[in-house]
Amino acid sequence: MRSLPPKYKITKPYNVYEVVKPFEGLEGKIATWFDQPGGGIQYKLPKTIEGLINEGYIRKVEK
């Protein structure tokens, strides 16, 4: 899920990851923005996605 203006052209891929080893992070409710309803969950991660992959915390889910 992304919070983008309705007319925004998406040029970057949407990736899904699976947590394979627990790690600490923060979560919060997504605010209403860009005339979109919000309400989803967003996460503040302790490291970059690349760092979490390299250290074995997450892996990319292939389609």
C-alpha positions in Angstrom: 0.0 0.0 0.0 1.3 3.5 -0.9 0.2 7.0 0.0 0.6 8.8 -3.3 -1.4 11.5 -5.1 -4.0 9.9 -7.3 -2.4 11.2 -10.5 1.2 10.2 -9.5 2.9 7.9 -12.0 4.4 4.9 -10.2 7.8 4.2 -11.7 9.3 2.1 -9.0 8.5 -1.5 -8.3 6.3 -2.5 -5.4 8.0 -5.2 -3.4 6.8 -7.5 -0.6 9.1 -8.9 2.1 8.7 -11.7 4.6 10.1 -11.4 8.1 12.2 -14.5 8.8 13.9 -13.3 12.1 12.4 -11.0 14.6 13.6 -7.4 15.0 12.5 -4.2 16.8 10.7 -1.4 14.9 7.9 1.1 15.3 4.5 1.1 13.8 1.8 3.7 13.4 -1.5 4.5 11.6 -1.1 6.1 8.2 -2.6 9.6 8.1 -5.1 10.8 5.5 -3.1 12.5 2.8 -3.4 13.5 -0.9 -7.2 13.1 -0.6 -6.6 9.4 0.2 -8.3 7.8 3.2 -5.2 6.5 5.0 -5.8 4.1 7.9 -3.2 1.5 7.0 -0.1 0.6 9.0 3.3 2.1 8.4 6.6 0.9 9.8 9.8 2.7 10.9 12.6 0.1 10.5 15.9 0.0 12.4 17.9 -0.5 9.3 17.5 -0.1 5.5 15.7 -2.9 3.6 19.1 -3.9 2.1 20.6 -4.1 5.6 17.7 -6.2 6.9 18.1 -8.6 3.9 21.9 -8.8 4.3 21.6 -9.6 8.0 19.0 -12.3 7.4 16.0 -10.5 9.0 13.8 -10.4 5.9 13.6 -11.8 2.4 11.9 -10.7 -0.7 8.8 -12.6 -1.7 9.0 -13.5 -5.4 5.7 -13.3 -7.4 
